[in-house]
Structure formats: structure tokens, C-alpha cells
Amino acid sequence: MLNIAVFCSGEGTNLQAIIEAVQRGDIKARLSLVVSDNKEAPALQRAKKAAVKTIFLDPQEFPSREEFEKELIAYLQEENIGLIVLAGFMRVLSPFFVQKYPNKIFNIHPSLLPAFKGSTNAVRDALNYGVKFSGATVHFVDEKIDNGPIVLQRVVEIEEDDNEESLRQKIHHQEHIIYPLAIKLFAEGRLKVKGRKVKINPKPQ
Amino acid sequence: MLNIAVFCSGEGTNLQAIIEAVQRGDIKARLSLVVSDNKEAPALQRAKKAAVKTIFLDPQEFPSREEFEKELIAYLQEENIGLIVLAGFMRVLSPFFVQKYPNKIFNIHPSLLPAFKGSTNAVRDALNYGVKFSGATVHFVDEKIDNGPIVLQRVVEIEEDDNEESLRQKIHHQEHIIYPLAIKLFAEGRLKVKGRKVKINPKPQ
């Protein structure tokens, strides 16, 4: 059975949606580990409440990003993690880390990538740009920011009375649908990556 | 009544959609002029068939882009043009030209801008990127490429068996809906530009 680790730095609403999908049996995998770089992240409480093992790693206690990541990898290997899910994790993973898990790290971005790639506030940037549609994107993580092959996207219409908060809520709502779905498809071995394209194989009968 | 000029270099399928919307009475404006920089553009034939005045301007006959554009502007002023519609016009207009018609030039781009901004083959680029959704964008032209305020967008889903031709057809289909609609809204005075945002005022009762 696939072992999953979720990395969070904050609220953990995507983590919550994943926990619930695992509990419902939608995702056939074990949520083995929740990692945070922020001791106060509410995500850690959500994990504990669901009896998921948690680890807090303080980046300031490591002399370099590589040392931090080596420690992280040791924990992941101990739990035999086969999929890493970034869910509001506010650190960029180095190529050293990413190369250890090729096409085994998911990220979610609150825009229709490649629109607003690299933005740290893609919801606000989309509003300020004046786009009529935005959305959410689940993608594999490669060595460039917000760049890897796209797994799933969902579209959200921006209405004239939308503000940052209302648009954020709409996009979060879609995230909470597609992130568990992407993990479910991965756990079922149904994602086929070819170059930049991700095909979804049909469910075997 | 608003006088419109459409600039084309090629096939003119968007021009055709606009001609038909004017003929149906959906767009309350006069299609006064079709301009081409390509003598062989089928768009010129479509215009002639609809009894619209056409002008072919050969850029090679002018010593500079500015001289070319000055001649163009003379024709536009003669016809008292209030809206310029770029429909497959393969030349970039200079800031000199654009500043003469602030928020009075439309362009259409076959993607959900800002995704694939500046691409000369946004349909192929979207396919190769592996996005799950693309679309079409009508925007005002400013001094940067594919950059001005967005008027209308429509979304197209990319399916696994789509190729460049099938995706192009889907996007063209949406273009032929939103380009006449954007012109209709402009002609009715219902587009309000504020910074980068374009609001659509309700139809007066």
C-alpha cells in the first residue's frame, strides 16, 4: 500500500480534505506522515486529531537547506513514503530533494498554470490582472517553480463583485476536490506521465 | 453610429463572424473598412462579398513602420473609425499607433491570457505544455504584446485525444462567439475600463 506524506506550513485545509478522503476510503493509501516547518501550524493539530504521525522540523536548527532536506529524507525513507503532497508548504525544495522523488511530489497552485506561475499570491494577482477565469492546478514538482507536468485543473469564473476573499474561497473549494482526486488516481496507479503530459488511465474493470 | 475597421492578414474567419453579426443586427455599428497587409488574404474577398470597403497596404512600399502607420491612420481618420479590431493581423502596432487609439483597439488571442502571452502559436504551446484547459481572450491593445485589459474570455477543455487541429477548431468556435459579443458591447457603450479591469455595464432598459 502507498504511503503518503503531506508537507504543510499553515492552516492545512487541503490536508483536511485529504484526511477525509482517506477516512472515507476514496483514497486507497495510508497517510503516514505530516511534516511541518512551522511548530504552530494548525495543520499539525488536524493530523494529530486524525491520529496521523507528525514531525516538526525547524529549518533554523540546520546549517543549510541540504542538511534540513537530508533529515527530512531520512524520515521519509523510514516510513517508506511513495508520494509527497505539498499542501501550503512555504519552502522551496531543492533539486537535490526533487531528484530523489521524480514524479512523486505533488503541488497545488491557486491559478490555471502557467498563468500566475511563481506568484506567491496568485489569487490577488489574478484579480488585479483582470482575468475572467482562474482556477486551481495540481502538478508534479520538478526543479523549477510551479513548472512540472499538470495532473488536474479546475476552472473558476471571476465575477465582477468578487474580491480576494471570495475568489480565494471559490478556488479553495475546487482545490479540496481535485487534490484528493489526484492522490486517489496516483494511488491507483492511473497517472501516466509522458514528457509534460499526464494521461489518466481508465479504472481497471 | 460607431465606425469599425477590421485588420486582417489571412483567412478572416473572425471577420466573417463579425460581418454576420453586423448583418443580423446584433452589432449596432457600421463595418466601414477592412485593412490587410497581405494582398492575397481571403479576408479581403469576404469583405468585398459583404460590400465592405477594403484597403491593401503593402508594408514594403513604406520606408518605415511609422510611415506605414501614418498612412493607415489617414485612412482610419477619413472613415472616422472609432474601433479597430485586429483579427489575425500579423503585424505589431507601434506605441505611436496604439496611443492614437487608447482603449479603442481590440485583439483576440487563442489562450486564456496571461497564459501563453506573446506566443505565435498559443494553441500548440498549450497542448505541448499539457494544460487541461485553454481558451480565447478578447483584450484591449496597449503598448505591450497581448497585455491590455481583458474584455471577455471563454474556456475550452483539452481532452486527451485532442490534437493541434481539433483544439484550434474548439478555440476558433469560441472566438467566433466572443469577438462579435465584445464588439457589440463596445458599440453599445457598455464596456467600462478601470485600470486593468473591464466591467460590463448592464443593458439600459
Interface residues (C-beta under 8 A of the other chain):
Chain A: L112 L113 P114 A115 F116 N128 Y129 G130 V131 K132 F133 G135 P149 I150 L152 Q153 V155 E160 G195 R196 K197 V198 K199 I200
Chain B: L112 L113 P114 A115 F116 N128 Y129 G130 V131 K132 F133 G135 P149 I150 L152 Q153 V155 E160 G195 R196 K197 V198 K199 I200
